[in-house]
Amino acid sequence: MNEAKHLRLPHGRRRPPAPRMTPARTAQIALAATLTIQIFTSFAGTAAAVLAPAIAGDFGVDPRWIGIFIGTVYGGAMLASLACGSFIERYGPIRVSQVCVVLCTLGIAAMAATPATLPGLLALAAVVIGLGYGPITPASSQLLQRTAAPSRMALTFSIKQTGVPAGAALSGALLPGIALIAGWRPAFVAVALAGAIVVALAQPIRARLDAEHSPRRPMSVAGIVAPLALVWRSKPLLMLALVSFAYSATQVCLTSYLVVYLTAALGFSLVSAGLALTATTIAGACGRIGWGIVADRLLAPRKVLALIGLIACGCAVAMAASTPRWPPGLVIGLAACFGATAIGWNGVQLSEVARLAPPGAAGKVTGAASVITFAGVVIGPPSFALLSSLTGSYRAGFAATALASGIAAAALLVREPHTIDV
């Protein structure tokens, strides 16, 4: 008899087995777990952008080159995203996510310990953070494809993706204050401690949510590349991936350069600019939920994505035209509207990728599509930095993001593939 399931109680009675968890309850736990993990990785991933002026001053570099650091982070994320599918199937999405949180924590801790005389070590820390950041979305997609109700797919993915702006909002709200009191290095130590807590919280639910993993599943280079070929052959998946290239570049340029732009070009204080970023990312979180509801109930996801791109294009143009004479409230309102669109697209796009993926393959397909998404993130911030350096103004960078969003939105409206060649 299995004593783990039927422990004897006094008078010969046996402890009844634990009740089976309903699908709805499993879906709720899966969403809560993936959301919490996403919040932390975003918190860690945006910390350097939020504290860029302080970090740059310590290392003696121009703050605008934070784009190089962000690009390096997402370069690591791109590689990890492509390779993570087999690991997710073998070890389970929660276990892979725990390892990712550990990697982000180690990268943040390494930045806090890097001497000011060795700025080159920041690149290594950026790669480690990126390796932790990349598999988070494929791992959560694998789990949510299995647990989410089909009628709530876009909303479920959108709620989970609110973790990205929520983490950035936490960075903007908390880290500047900690940095002013204790310095940016202790602020990074606080981020690392939060990562350790997240890993511990995920452990009790790991066995339940990773129940379908296959420890003996073989892994090979061909298995890693196959999902990328699948995305390339599928016209709808390829279109979604290419749109995400443009939208992700716009998103990360907004979150990476908003604080620097507001402080350097519009005269905001660091704390005020951090709060503006918080407002922007909160609007992005609300936008993700709102756009998810619209995509589930009112408009086709493809049309929703096109509408998002058009509005983001207009906001980027307005941001490029802003001057120090504009009222701060107007600038913050513009940034919030920008965030609701440039940050709000991701859940709708990911739910469509998961819907089009073969059953049980959402992790692999999302990982492959995310390679193209992360390519936009890798190219976007350094390009923004280069344009800003060549022109002497951040406005050229925002104008370029407007062009990218507008072209992607127009492509969604003009080309609508009807076949899925998988």
N, C-alpha and C positions, 0 to 999 in steps of 0.2 A: 504493500500500500504506500502511496506517495504521501509521506508525512508533511511535506511542504504545503500540500493542499488540504489535508484533513488532519489537523492537529487535534489530539484528544483533549477534551475538557473534563472537568469533574463529573462524576456519575455516569461515565461512559459516553457522554455526548461528544459529537464531533463538530469542529468549526466548519460552517458551510463555506464553499468556495466563494471567492470574490465575484460579485455580479459582473456580467459582461457589460462593457461600455457601449452605449448606443452610438450609431454613426454620427448623429448630431453632436453628441458630447465629444467624440473623437475629433470631429471637424473643429470644434471650438478650441480644444487643447492644441491641436496642430497650428491653428491660426495664431493663438496667443504665443506659442513657442517661437514660431518663425518671425512674428512681429517683434518680439523682444530681442531676438538675435540680430535682426535687421537694424533695429534702433541703435544697438551698441556699435555694430560695424560702421554705420554711418557716422555716429558720434566720433569714433576713432579716425575715420577717413577724412573728416572735415576739420579736425582739430588744427591741423597745420595751416589751413586756409584762414580760419578765424583768427589765429594768433600770428599771422604772417608778418605784420609790422614789427612785433616784438622779437620774433625769431630772426628776422632779417637784420634787425639792429644788433642782435647778439653776435651774429656770424659775419656782419659787415657786407651784406649783399643787398641788391635792389629788391624790394618787396614784389615787384611785378614778375620776378622770375619764380615765384611760387608755382607758376604754371608748369615749370619743368618738373618740380617735385610731384605735382598732381599727375602729370603725364606719366612719370615713372611708376607711381602707385598703380595706375590703371594699366600700364604695360604688364606689370606682374599679374594683375587681375585678369587680363586677357588670356595669358598663357594658362593660368590656373583654371579658368572657365572652360577652356577647350579640353583639358585633361581630366576634369573632375567627374565626368559622367560614369565611368567605370567604378570609380571609388565610391560614388553615391550608391550604386547598385550593390556593391560588395559590402560596404560597412554601414549603410543607412544614412539618410539625410541629416538626422540629428547628430550622429557621431561626427560626420564630416563637418557640420556646422560648429560643433564644439572645437574641433581642431582649428578651424578658421578663426574663431574668436581668440584662441591661444596665440595664433600667429599675429593677429592684429595687436594683441596685448604686448607681445614681445617687441614688435616694431615700434610701438609708442614708447615703451620703456627704454629702448635703445636710443631713440631721439632725445629723451630726457637726460640720458647719460653721456651723450656725444659732446666732447669738449668743443668750445668755440673755435679752437685752432684747427679742428679737423672737420670742416663742413662737408667734405666728400663722403663721410660716413653716413650722412643723411640719405644719400641715394640708396645705400644698402637697406636702411630702415624702410625707405619707401617701397622697395621691392618686397620686403617681408610683409608689410601691411597689405600690399596688392595681392600677394599670394593668399592671404586670408580673406580678402574682400571678394575675390572673383567667384568662388564656388557657392557663395551664400544664396544667390538668386536661383541657380539651377537646383540646388538642394531643396529649397523651399517649394519650387515648382513641382518637383517630383512628389513631394508630400501632399501638397494642396491639390494636385490633379487627382490624387487617389481619394482624398477625404472631402473635398468641397462639393456641394450640390451643383449640378450643371446649370440650374436656373440662377445661381448666384455666383457664377464663376468670375465674371468681371469684377463684381463688388468684392469678393473674397480676395482676389489678387490685388485689387486696389487698396483694400484695408491693410494688407500685409506690406505693400509698398509704401504706405504712409510712414513706415519706419525710417525710410531714407530722409525725408524732410524733417521728421520728428527728431532724428539723431542730430541733424544739422542745426535744428532749432535749439536743442540742448547745448550744443557747442557754442552757439551765438549768445545764449542767455547766461551760461555758467562760466565758461572759460575766461572771457575777458575780465570778469570780476575777480576770479581766482588769480589770474596773472597780475592784476594791478596790486593785489594784496601780498602775494607770495612769489610771483614770478611765473614765467611760462613753463619752466621745468616742473615745479610742483603741480601745476595744472595737468601736465601730461601724466604724472604719477597717479593723480586721481582718476584719469581715464583708464590707466592700466589696472587699477584696483577694481574699477567697475567691471572690467572684462573678466577678472577672476570670479566675481560674484555671478555673472551670467553663465559661465561654464558650470558652476556648482548647481545653479537652479535648473539647468537642463538635464542633469544626470538622472533624477528620479523618473522622468517621463521617457527617457531614451529607449528603454526596452520595449515599451508599448508602441511608440511611434515608428521604431525601426524594425518592427516585427517581420516585414517582408524583405529584409536584406538577404543577400546570398553570399555568405563568407567565402565559398569556394568558387565564386564566379571568376573565370579567367580574364586577364587583362592583357591587351596588346596594343601596339601602335595603330594597327588597322582599326581596332575598335574605337580608338580615340578620334581618328580622322573621319570615320564613317558618318557620324551625325552632321559634320560640316558639309559632306557631299549631299546628304539628304536635303539640307537647307538650300543648297545651291540648285538642286533639281526642282524644288517646289517653288513655283512663281509666287504664291501668296506668302510663304515663309520668307523668301528672299526679299520681297518688297517690304515686309514688316521689319526685317533686319536692317535694310538700307535706310528706312525712315528713322529707325532707332539710332543709327549712326549720326544723323543730323541733329535729332532731338537731344541725344545724350551730350553732344558737344555743346549745344546751347545751354543745357541744364548745368553742366559742370562749370562752364565759364561764368554763369550767373552766380553760383554759390561760391566759386573760388575767388572772383574778382569784385564782388559787390562791396565788401568791407574796404578793400584797398581803394576802389573807385570813389566811394563816398568820403573816405578820409582824405585822399590825395587831391581829388578834383572838385569836390563839393563842400569841403570844409567840415565834415562831420567829425565828432570825437570818436575814439575807438569804441567806447561803450555805446554811444548812440548808433554807430554803424553796426555793432553787434546786435543790438535790438532790432534794427532794420532787417538784418539777415534773419533774425528769429521770426519777425512778421512775415517775411517772404516765404520761409520754409513752412510756417504754420498754414499759410494760404495754400502752399503746395500740397500739404497733407489733406486739407479740406478739398482741394481740387481733385486729388486722386479719388477720394470717396465719391465726390459729386459726379465726376466723369464716369466712374464705374457704374453708378446708378443709371446715368444717361445711356451708357452702352448696353446695359442689361434690359432696359425698359423702353427707351425712346428712339434712339438712332442706332444704325449699324455701327459696330466698332470702328470700321474703316472711316466712315464719315466723321465720327467723333474725333479720331486722330487728326484728320484734316482740319477740322475746326480749331482744335487746340493749336496746331502749327500756325494757322493764320493769325490767331490772336497773339501768340508769342512773338511773331514777326513784328506786329504793330507795337508791342511793348518794347521790344529791343530798339526799334527806331526812336521811340520816345525817350528811352534811357540814354541813347547816344546824343540826343538833342538837349538833355537837361543841363542846367547851369547852376552856379551857386546862388543865383537870385531866385530860384524856385523855392517856394515854401517847403520846409522839411516834411510837413504832413503830406504834401502832394507827391514828393519823391518817394516816401515810404509807401503811399497808396499805389503808386506806379509799380514799385518793386513787388508789392504783394500780388498785384494782378499778373505781373510777369511770372512770379512763382507759381500761381495757381495753374498756369498753362505750361510753362517750360519745365516745371517739376511734376505737373499733374498727369502726364501722358502714360507713365510707365506701367501702371496696373492694367490699363486697357490693352496695351500692346502685349504684355506678358500673358494675359489670359487668352488672347487670340493665338499666340504661339503654342501654348499648352493645349488649346482646343484642337489645333491642326496637327499636333504631334501624335504619333501612333500610341495606343494604350500602353502605359507603363514606361514610356520613353520621354516623358516631359523633361526630365532632368538633363538627358543627353542633348535633346533638341534645343532646349533653352540655353544650355551651355555653349552649343555651337553658334546659335544666333547671337549670344552675348559676346562672342569674339568680335563680331562686327560692331555691336553696341560699344564695347570697350575701346575699339579702334577709334571711334569718334571722340571718346573721352581722352584717349592718348594724344590725338592730333589736335583737339580743340584748344586746351589751355596753352600749350606751347605756341600755337598759331596766334592766339590772342596776345600772348606776350610779345611775339615777334612784330605783329602789326602795331602794337602799342609802342614798342621801342622805335620802330622805323618812323612812325608818325609823331611821336612824342605825346600821344594822347590815348587814353583808354576808349575813346569814342569810336575809333576805327574797329576795335575788337567787337563792340556791341553791334556795330553796323554789319559786321561779317556774320554774327549769329542770326541777325534778322534775315539775311540772305539765305542762310542754310535752312532755317525753319520754313521760310516762304517757298523755297524750291521743293522741299519734301512734302509740304502740304499740297502744293499744286500737282505733284506726281500722284498723290493718293486720289485726287479728284479726276485726273485725266486717265490714268491707267488702272483698270480693275480686272485682274486676271480671274478667270472662272474655273480654271483647272488646277488640280493639285497633283503634280507628277512625283509621287513618292514611291 
